[in-house]
């Protein structure tokens, strides 16, 4: 079970997580993605997260836009320079390079994919395929199923790609075997929710009994419900997750432009 082998144990009685995603950084702080300075947006999100009293942050993928080693170094540098003091975990997006992600995974940035807390387990999945669309390899799904079968407590799952259509342009790049992943999660009767990025906006959907949430980007957002690729600078956003004995609560927070 190589992907989920590295784990992290949270000690808090209740868990406060943030999910951030799609930073699309460049090799310099001046890089712009559709006229948005992605580093500046990312810094504003890190500043906001530092005041949320978090136990951890999950980064949902697409760290880079220019695919440079320098963009990964900038990500690590901005995290280190921020006031955020909790661990940061990651899942890979379609833009990402697993080797470069591994190279920055030290200290505060962790490569752990199986997170444990008092309420249950958190699994960080790999939906990166050979194209911009997502694909969960058969071996990865088998490993996931084995971990879920061994689980005795509730599970929260994260991945990058959206497994359900959003009636938008990015459906051409969705998780191509999304139903297989979703059925694996639901059939385990353990999973409380699946949270993903990739779609650059907030969505709340469901598959059978499973809530499926999308988190907006820290960079730029994509227009909803259109076959055209339209970008809107609505400001960066992030998702808060509070997991306690009362259950799982999540909400999206937007920051001003």
Secondary structure, 3 states (H helix, E strand, C coil): CCCCCCEEECCCCCEEEEEECCCCECCCCCCEECCEEHHHHHHHHHHHHCCCCCCEEEECCCCECCCCHHHHHHHHHHHHHCCCCCEEEECCCCCCCHHHHHHCCCCCECCCCEEECCCEEEEECCCECCCCCECCCHHHHHHHHHHHHHCCCEEEEECCCCCCCCCCHHHHHCECCHHHHHHHHHHCCCEEEEEECCCCCCEEEEECCEEEEECCCCCCEECCCCCCCCEECCCCEEEEEEEECCEEEEEEEECCC
